[in-house]
Amino acid sequence: MLGTAGSDSLALGGSLGLGGGLGNGSPFGCPTSVSGTVFDPAGKLPLYNVVVYVPSQPLEPIKAGASCETCDGNFSGRPIAAALSDAAGKFKLDLDNVPQSDSIPLVIQVGKWRRQITLPAVTACADTPLADGTVRLPRDRTEGDLPKFAVVRGGSDALECLFLKIGVSPSEFTAAAGDERVHLYVNDSTKLAATGQMMGGTAIPLAGTLYSNLTELMGYDAMFMACDGNGRATYEETATKYGATVFSNILKYADQGGRIFGSHYHNYWVRTDKFEEDFGVTPYPAVATFASSQHGFDADVTADVNATFPKGAALRDWLVNVGGSTTPGKLVIHDGEHTVDATLPGVSQPWITTADPSGHTGVVQYFSFTAPVGGTECGRMVFSDLHVAAGTGDSGKVPFPTGCTSTALSPQEKALAFMLFDLSSCVQPETEDVK
């Protein structure tokens, strides 16, 4: 267990024996620290709840694929000092008990994002501030470890562009099997041929080939699914083509440690009221109350960030710190949808809600839950009832990456970036403080 984000320093248990890596110097033995800000791979966006630590041994490899990860010990290298970044991305790492050395290894990690850098000698008995951009997550595999993502393209959103904006190198995107960390797929029901292509004409595989193969699905740490705008037809076509096992595979993937983010119509994976009626399969356990007549917003709305739980409060503060909102607890939503009336207490957690232009209040725009539903936490799902890339100029309607035309993150993309890194972290009850 690491403790609370924003604490000045977090000592990790175990002996302080070095076992190689820091030399044989004696500990500083006086108030000595390094401080700075943790950034995304691009070195631009400060990040919350990232662990920064000093290892005393070489790091162990990180294995890709869905698995249960507790919050009590996913950090190799026998850490001897650690800290967590706060809602401004800032940390202060206590080095009092770290042996003095000409170089000190520093690991930056959240979930399976991990990068190790080397600090030059620090000033004893003082704080050494690190320049902005020094402490950031890796852009590609040459710099460290990244989760393995499956990203499903859809013509109504452009989730894939977010990965480029946060700094993931273009070299990590692929439409084929390989060691790259962002594997692209396309919704089976897309009516836009260009959505299923890479620049140059290489075909992107159909998402149904992934959904129908649990073994392949389990090889990914997380899956991000962009809306295609075809609603129920997407799932009817997928179920007809591959069989109803696609629904049970999605459930099993999350239950066994997979992480899923779904945009708008991808709520059908967990929409209990539609399963038996539309697909003739056993319903997903109830996680939310869905609207009987869903519709899109015809105007921008100002949404409320739910700060009644620790991570919600962090999101509220973080959005202000990164310029995503000008008023704490408020977020402007462009191209929102009314699909979810409410979450289920004790099952799912609302993050962002709003009143739609028709006057309905408490309309859920973001919600999450852990899996298996009603069981010990292992995997996690997050659903958004808006098109994240709306208003940015980015498009999923053209070959990748030609549709990724903007570089700045919109306010609602910043909210998703928070969710992306939070989804990457260890799984725990949604209402608990970070560990």
C-alpha positions in Angstrom: 0.0 0.0 0.0 1.4 3.4 -0.9 -0.8 5.8 0.9 -2.4 9.1 -0.2 -1.5 11.0 -3.3 0.1 14.3 -2.5 1.9 13.1 0.6 5.4 14.4 0.8 7.0 11.0 0.9 6.0 7.4 1.2 8.3 4.8 2.7 7.9 1.4 1.2 8.3 -1.6 3.5 11.2 -4.0 3.7 14.9 -3.7 4.4 16.9 -0.8 3.1 19.7 -3.2 1.9 20.7 -2.2 -1.5 21.5 -5.4 -3.4 23.2 -3.4 -6.1 22.4 -0.4 -8.1 23.2 2.5 -5.8 26.7 1.8 -4.7 27.9 1.6 -1.1 27.4 5.2 0.1 25.9 6.0 3.4 22.4 7.4 3.6 22.1 11.2 3.5 20.8 11.1 7.1 19.4 14.6 6.9 16.3 16.2 5.2 17.2 15.6 1.6 14.6 15.4 -1.2 13.9 15.9 -4.9 10.7 17.5 -6.1 9.0 18.1 -9.4 6.0 17.5 -11.5 5.0 14.2 -13.3 4.0 14.7 -16.9 2.4 12.6 -19.6 4.6 11.2 -22.4 4.4 14.4 -24.3 5.8 16.3 -21.3 2.9 18.7 -21.3 0.1 17.4 -19.2 0.7 17.1 -15.4 -0.6 13.7 -14.1 -2.3 12.7 -10.8 -1.6 9.6 -8.8 1.6 8.5 -10.4 4.2 6.7 -8.3 7.8 8.1 -8.2 10.3 5.9 -6.5 13.9 5.0 -6.0 14.6 1.3 -6.6 17.5 -0.6 -5.0 17.6 -3.4 -7.5 17.1 -3.9 -11.2 13.5 -3.7 -12.4 11.6 -6.8 -13.4 9.9 -7.0 -16.8 6.3 -6.1 -17.1 4.1 -8.7 -18.8 1.4 -7.5 -21.1 -2.2 -8.7 -20.8 -5.2 -8.6 -18.6 -4.6 -9.6 -15.0 -5.7 -8.7 -11.5 -3.5 -6.0 -10.0 -3.9 -5.0 -6.4 -2.7 -1.7 -5.1 -0.4 -3.3 -2.6 2.7 -4.1 -4.5 3.1 -3.8 -8.2 6.5 -2.0 -8.0 9.6 -4.0 -8.7 13.2 -3.1 -7.9 12.7 -3.2 -4.1 11.8 0.5 -3.7 13.4 2.3 -0.8 11.7 5.6 -1.1 8.5 6.6 -2.9 5.9 9.4 -3.4 2.7 10.0 -5.3 1.9 12.9 -7.5 -1.0 15.2 -6.4 -3.8 16.8 -8.3 -1.3 19.3 -9.8 1.0 16.5 -10.7 3.5 17.6 -8.1 5.5 15.3 -5.8 8.3 15.6 -3.2 10.4 12.5 -2.6 12.2 12.1 0.7 15.7 10.8 0.1 16.9 10.8 3.8 17.5 7.1 3.9 18.7 6.7 0.3 22.5 6.2 0.0 24.4 9.1 -1.4 25.6 8.5 -5.0 26.8 10.3 -8.1 23.6 9.0 -9.8 20.3 7.9 -8.4 17.8 5.8 -10.3 14.2 7.2 -10.4 11.2 5.2 -11.6 8.0 6.9 -12.8 5.1 4.4 -12.9 1.3 4.2 -13.0 -0.1 0.7 -13.8 2.0 -0.6 -16.7 3.3 2.7 -17.8 6.9 2.8 -16.4 10.0 4.7 -17.2 13.3 4.8 -15.3 15.6 7.8 -15.5 18.9 8.7 -13.7 19.3 11.7 -11.5 22.7 13.3 -11.2 24.0 13.8 -7.7 21.5 15.7 -5.5 22.3 18.3 -2.9 22.5 16.8 0.5 20.3 18.3 3.3 18.2 20.3 0.8 15.5 19.9 -1.8 16.6 19.5 -5.4 13.8 20.7 -7.8 13.7 18.9 -11.2 13.0 20.8 -14.4 9.6 20.4 -15.9 9.5 17.6 -18.5 12.2 15.6 -16.6 9.8 13.3 -14.9 7.4 12.0 -17.5 6.1 8.6 -18.7 7.6 6.9 -21.8 6.7 7.8 -25.3 7.7 4.4 -26.8 9.3 1.1 -25.9 12.8 2.5 -26.2 12.1 4.7 -23.1 10.3 2.2 -21.0 7.1 0.2 -20.6 3.6 1.1 -22.0 0.4 -0.9 -21.6 -0.7 -2.8 -24.6 -3.9 -1.1 -26.0 -6.5 -2.3 -28.4 -8.2 0.8 -29.9 -11.4 0.4 -31.9 -11.9 3.1 -34.5 -15.4 4.5 -35.2 -16.6 7.2 -37.5 -18.4 9.2 -34.8 -15.4 9.7 -32.6 -11.6 9.7 -32.8 -10.3 8.2 -29.6 -7.1 7.1 -31.3 -6.0 10.7 -31.7 -5.9 11.1 -27.9 -3.0 8.7 -27.7 -1.0 10.9 -30.1 -1.9 14.0 -28.2 -0.6 12.7 -24.9 2.7 11.8 -26.5 2.6 8.2 -27.6 5.0 7.9 -30.5 3.5 7.2 -34.0 5.8 4.2 -34.1 3.7 2.5 -31.5 0.6 2.3 -33.7 -0.1 -0.7 -35.8 -2.9 -2.5 -37.8 -1.2 -5.9 -37.5 0.1 -8.2 -34.8 3.3 -7.1 -33.3 5.1 -5.6 -30.3 3.7 -2.1 -30.9 1.6 -0.9 -28.0 -1.5 0.6 -29.7 -3.2 -1.9 -32.0 -6.0 -0.5 -34.1 -9.3 -2.2 -35.0 -12.4 -0.9 -36.7 -16.1 -1.4 -35.8 -17.6 -4.1 -38.0 -20.7 -2.0 -38.8 -18.8 1.1 -40.1 -20.1 2.3 -43.4 -17.0 4.4 -44.0 -14.3 2.5 -45.8 -11.6 5.0 -44.8 -12.2 4.4 -41.1 -10.9 0.9 -41.7 -7.6 2.0 -43.3 -4.2 3.3 -42.4 -2.7 6.1 -44.4 -1.2 4.3 -47.4 -4.1 1.9 -47.7 -3.3 -0.9 -45.2 -6.5 -2.4 -43.9 -7.3 -2.2 -40.2 -8.8 -5.5 -38.8 -12.4 -5.8 -37.8 -13.1 -5.5 -34.1 -15.3 -8.6 -34.1 -12.3 -10.7 -34.8 -10.9 -9.5 -31.5 -14.2 -9.7 -29.5 -14.7 -13.3 -30.7 -11.3 -14.4 -29.6 -10.9 -14.4 -25.8 -7.3 -15.5 -25.9 -6.3 -12.6 -28.1 -8.5 -10.2 -26.1 -6.7 -11.2 -22.9 -3.4 -10.2 -24.4 -4.4 -6.5 -24.1 -4.1 -4.5 -20.9 -6.9 -2.1 -22.0 -9.4 -1.6 -24.8 -10.7 1.8 -26.0 -13.8 1.7 -28.2 -14.9 4.7 -30.2 -18.5 5.2 -31.2 -19.5 4.4 -34.8 -22.9 6.0 -34.6 -24.8 2.9 -35.7 -26.4 2.0 -32.4 -28.0 -1.3 -32.0 -27.0 -2.3 -35.6 -23.4 -2.5 -34.5 -24.2 -5.3 -32.0 -26.7 -7.1 -34.1 -24.2 -7.3 -36.9 -21.4 -8.4 -34.6 -23.5 -11.0 -32.9 -24.8 -12.4 -36.2 -21.4 -12.6 -37.7 -19.4 -14.0 -34.7 -22.1 -15.4 -32.3 -23.3 -14.4 -28.9 -19.9 -15.4 -27.3 -18.7 -11.9 -28.1 -20.8 -10.6 -25.2 -19.6 -13.2 -22.8 -16.0 -12.6 -23.9 -16.3 -8.9 -23.1 -17.6 -9.8 -19.6 -14.9 -12.4 -19.0 -12.2 -10.0 -20.2 -13.2 -7.4 -17.6 -13.8 -9.9 -14.9 -10.3 -11.3 -15.4 -8.5 -8.0 -15.2 -9.2 -6.2 -18.5 -9.8 -2.5 -18.6 -12.4 -1.1 -21.0 -13.4 2.4 -22.1 -16.5 2.8 -24.2 -17.7 5.9 -26.0 -21.5 6.5 -26.4 -23.1 3.5 -28.2 -20.6 1.1 -26.7 -22.8 1.2 -23.6 -24.6 -1.7 -25.3 -22.0 -4.1 -23.9 -23.5 -3.5 -20.5 -27.0 -2.4 -21.3 -29.0 -5.0 -19.5 -32.3 -3.9 -20.8 -31.3 -4.7 -24.4 -29.5 -8.0 -24.1 -32.4 -10.5 -24.1 -34.7 -8.4 -26.2 -32.2 -7.6 -28.9 -29.6 -10.3 -28.8 -31.1 -13.3 -27.0 -28.2 -13.6 -24.6 -27.9 -13.6 -20.8 -27.9 -9.9 -19.7 -24.8 -8.3 -18.3 -25.2 -7.6 -14.5 -27.1 -4.4 -14.0 -24.7 -1.4 -13.6 -26.9 1.6 -14.5 -30.4 2.8 -15.4 -30.6 3.6 -19.1 -32.9 6.1 -20.7 -36.0 4.6 -22.5 -35.5 7.1 -25.3 -32.0 8.3 -25.8 -31.1 11.5 -27.6 -28.2 13.8 -28.2 -27.8 17.3 -26.9 -28.5 20.1 -29.4 -26.3 22.6 -27.5 -23.2 22.7 -25.2 -23.9 22.1 -21.5 -22.0 22.8 -18.4 -21.6 19.6 -16.4 -20.9 18.9 -12.8 -17.8 16.9 -11.6 -18.8 14.6 -8.8 -16.4 15.4 -5.9 -18.1 13.3 -3.3 -15.5 10.5 -3.6 -11.7 11.0 -3.5 -10.8 10.5 -7.1 -13.8 12.7 -8.2 -12.4 15.5 -5.9 -9.0 15.0 -7.5 -10.5 15.2 -11.0 -12.3 18.5 -10.0 -9.0 20.0 -8.8 -6.9 18.6 -11.6 -9.2 20.0 -14.4 -8.7 23.5 -12.9 -4.9 22.9 -12.6 -4.6 21.8 -16.3 -6.9 24.4 -17.7 -9.8 22.0 -18.4 -12.2 24.1 -16.4 -12.3 27.6 -15.1 -14.7 27.0 -12.3 -14.0 24.1 -9.9 -16.4 21.3 -10.4 -17.7 22.5 -13.8 -16.8 21.1 -17.2 -18.2 22.3 -20.6 -19.5 19.3 -22.6 -19.8 19.5 -26.4 -21.9 16.9 -28.2 -23.2 15.2 -25.1 -25.8 12.4 -25.1 -28.6 11.3 -22.8 -28.4 7.5 -22.6 -27.8 7.0 -18.9 -30.4 8.2 -16.4 -28.5 7.1 -13.2 -25.9 4.8 -11.9 -26.7 2.1 -9.3 -25.5 2.9 -5.8 -22.9 0.4 -4.6 -22.3 -0.9 -8.1 -21.2 2.0 -10.4 -19.8 5.4 -9.8 -20.9 8.6 -11.5 -18.0 10.9 -12.4 -19.7 13.7 -14.4 -23.4 14.5 -14.7 -25.4 17.3 -16.2 -28.9 18.7 -17.0 -29.6 18.1 -20.7 -31.2 20.9 -22.9 -34.5 19.2 -22.5 -34.5 19.8 -18.7 -33.6 16.3 -17.5 -31.3 16.5 -14.5 -28.6 14.2 -13.3 -27.9 12.8 -16.8 -24.7 10.8 -16.5 -21.9 11.6 -18.9 -19.1 9.5 -17.3 -19.5 6.4 -15.1 -17.3 3.5 -14.0 -17.5 0.2 -12.2 -15.2 -2.6 -11.2 -15.5 -6.1 -12.4 -16.7 -8.7 -11.7 -19.8 -6.9 -10.6 -20.6 -7.9 -7.0 -17.2 -9.7 -6.7 -13.6 -8.9 -5.6 -12.3 -6.1 -7.8 -10.1 -7.3 -10.7 -11.0 -5.4 -13.9 -12.7 -2.1 -14.6 -14.9 -0.4 -17.1 -15.5 3.3 -17.8 -18.2 4.6 -20.1 -18.7 8.0 -21.6 -21.9 9.3 -23.1 -20.3 11.9 -25.3 -18.1 11.9 -28.4 -14.8 12.8 -26.8 -13.2 14.3 -29.9 -16.2 16.4 -30.9 -15.3 20.0 -31.6 -11.6 19.4 -32.0 -11.5 18.9 -35.7 -10.2 15.4 -35.3 -12.0 12.7 -37.3 -12.4 8.9 -37.4 -13.9 9.1 -40.9 -10.5 9.2 -42.7 -7.5 6.9 -42.8 -5.3 7.0 -39.6 -3.6 9.2 -38.7 -4.7 11.8 -41.2 -7.8 12.6 -39.2 -5.7 13.6 -36.1 -5.3 17.3 -37.0 -5.3 19.1 -33.7 -2.6 19.0 -31.1 -4.2 20.8 -28.1 -6.5 18.8 -25.8 -10.1 20.1 -25.5 -11.6 20.3 -21.9 -13.5 17.0 -22.4 -10.3 15.4 -23.9 -8.5 16.4 -20.8 -11.2 14.7 -18.7 -10.7 11.5 -20.8 -6.9 11.8 -20.4 -7.4 11.7 -16.6 -9.6 8.6 -17.1 -7.1 7.0 -19.4 -4.3 7.1 -16.8 -6.7 6.3 -14.0 -7.9 3.3 -15.9 -4.3 2.2 -16.2 -3.7 2.2 -12.5 -4.4 -0.6 -10.0 -8.0 -1.6 -9.4 -9.7 -0.8 -6.1 -13.2 0.0 -4.9 -14.4 3.1 -6.7 -15.1 5.1 -3.5 -11.8 4.4 -1.7 -8.9 6.9 -1.4 -6.0 6.2 -3.7 -3.3 3.7 -2.6 
